[in-house]
Amino acid sequence: DSLFEHLIELTERRTSKAEAGKALLQRGIQKLRAGKNYEAIRLLGRAQQKLAMDEHRGECITALAACGSAYEAAGLLWAARASLLAATNLAFSEFVARGTLVPQALTCVRKLVWLEIQLGRVPCVLAWVELMSWVAHHLMLEGERWEVYLNERKDQDLIFGLLLLKTDFWELKWLDFLPYVLEKLQLDASWMALLYALGYEDHLRSERVIPEDQDHVAAHDFFLKWFTQPAAKDLPSKPGLMQGVKIRLHSVILGCKFEVESANNLTSIYLSETILSVLEAFLATGMGEKVFPHCPDFRLIVKPSE
């Protein structure tokens, strides 16, 4: 690592800042693959600064996306989401400017679907799934790339269905319209899971989704096995439907529980998301720097001024 820092300094002095950025990007990805997430975050953050030029847009997108993966591996989902949003914005800027959609756009959006599933926010998952489908068809994927995309989409559908099965009984009334939306988005597993949770087992039988030879007990056991899959541990205790007057966003940073109570309007939500992502990103790089919380809980309220 010490040798690498000397080489970076030499590269920037002898060649260019961009070449130093490429070296930092490569080293950051090596650290990420080795599971050294916080070291990867530091290196990839430095790479972004040096690659923030139009002619190095592709490498900058990669640095942002890789940094998002490092944040995710460290359990900092809001920081990961912010990094992926920046990468996605940069990937789509080429489309806005020249009408060309780069393949990195699909990679970023696919990752955002996974992050929102882990955060448990149902409306956001649906929005990113819809955009992901549009991007995949616009890129006209073929052969192995199309198969990889379909397999990942199937996995997302299964885990999203698991998230919907975790809906509180009293909140199911807010989701009576959703099976139609899931069907349109071709999220067949999620559609099936939600219909069962809503009590439409007979409808699933009439559609032959549940085989005729499976009785009520067998069907219950199937959905119970789905509900208790190991992936459930990576999901919230229940999905966020974002339909109340207030919504709550959560994070745990350095052992301190952060909660942001936000008014349910886009401006307040965007600000709340930004606050949590900045806190996660800023304090993540404080690991090992004698940074520690002085209280177990920290609560913020975000609402329009009267």
C-alpha positions, 0 to 999 in steps of 0.5 A, spaced: 500 500 500 505 504 501 508 503 494 502 504 491 501 511 494 508 513 491 506 510 484 500 514 484 504 520 486 509 519 481 503 517 476 500 524 477 506 528 476 509 524 470 503 523 466 496 525 468 491 526 474 486 521 469 492 516 469 492 516 477 485 515 477 485 509 473 490 506 477 486 508 484 480 505 480 483 498 479 486 498 486 480 499 489 476 494 485 482 489 488 480 491 495 473 490 494 474 483 491 478 482 497 473 484 502 476 490 504 470 494 503 473 500 507 479 501 504 476 500 497 471 506 499 477 510 500 480 508 494 474 509 489 472 515 492 479 518 490 478 515 483 472 519 482 475 525 483 480 524 478 476 521 473 470 527 473 472 529 466 467 528 460 472 524 456 473 519 462 466 518 463 466 510 463 471 510 468 468 514 473 461 511 472 465 504 474 468 508 480 461 510 482 458 503 481 464 499 484 464 504 490 456 503 491 458 495 491 463 497 497 458 501 501 453 495 500 458 490 502 459 494 508 451 494 510 451 502 508 445 501 503 443 509 503 450 511 501 450 505 496 444 507 493 447 515 493 453 512 489 449 508 484 444 514 483 450 518 481 453 513 476 446 512 473 445 519 472 452 519 469 450 513 464 444 516 462 447 523 461 450 520 454 443 518 452 440 525 454 446 529 450 447 524 444 441 519 444 446 513 446 445 508 451 451 505 454 450 498 457 453 501 464 446 504 465 443 497 465 448 495 470 446 501 475 439 500 474 439 493 476 443 494 482 438 499 484 433 494 484 437 490 489 438 496 493 431 498 494 429 491 495 433 491 501 431 497 503 424 494 503 421 500 499 415 497 494 414 503 490 421 505 489 422 497 487 417 498 482 419 504 479 426 501 478 424 495 475 420 498 470 426 503 468 430 496 468 425 493 463 425 499 458 433 499 458 434 492 457 429 492 451 432 499 448 439 495 449 436 489 445 440 484 449 441 478 445 444 471 447 447 470 453 447 477 455 439 476 455 439 470 459 443 473 464 438 479 465 432 474 465 435 470 470 437 476 475 430 479 474 427 472 476 431 472 482 429 479 484 422 477 483 422 471 488 426 476 493 421 481 492 415 476 493 418 474 499 418 481 501 411 482 500 409 476 504 412 480 510 407 485 509 403 486 516 396 483 516 393 490 517 397 493 511 394 488 506 388 493 505 393 498 501 395 493 496 389 490 493 390 494 487 398 491 486 397 484 483 394 488 477 401 492 477 405 486 478 402 482 472 403 488 467 411 488 470 411 481 469 413 479 476 409 473 476 412 470 483 411 477 486 404 477 483 403 470 486 405 471 493 401 477 494 395 474 491 396 468 496 397 474 502 391 477 500 387 471 501 386 469 493 388 462 494 382 460 490 383 464 484 390 462 484 387 455 483 383 457 478 389 460 474 392 453 475 398 457 479 397 452 485 397 445 482 390 441 483 393 435 487 396 440 492 391 441 498 390 447 502 396 445 507 401 443 501 400 450 499 401 453 506 407 449 506 410 452 500 409 459 501 412 458 508 418 455 505 418 461 501 417 466 507 423 462 511 428 463 506 435 465 508 434 471 504 429 474 509 435 475 513 437 481 509 430 484 508 426 489 513 421 486 518 416 488 513 415 492 507 415 500 506 409 502 503 410 509 503 403 511 504 402 514 511 402 522 512 409 520 515 415 515 513 421 513 517 428 511 514 433 508 518 440 506 518 445 503 523 452 507 523 458 505 528 453 502 532 448 508 533 441 507 530 439 513 526 432 514 524 429 520 520 422 521 520 420 525 514 413 528 511 411 524 505 412 529 500 418 528 495 422 534 497 422 531 504 424 524 502 429 526 497 432 531 503 432 525 508 435 520 503 441 525 502 442 526 509 442 518 511 447 517 505 452 523 507 452 520 514 453 513 512 459 515 507 462 520 511 462 516 517 464 510 514 471 513 512 472 514 519 472 507 521 479 506 524 480 514 526 477 514 533 470 516 531 465 513 536 458 515 537 456 518 544 449 516 544 445 509 542 440 513 538 439 519 533 433 522 531 431 527 525 425 530 523 424 533 516 418 537 514 416 543 510 417 549 514 410 553 516 
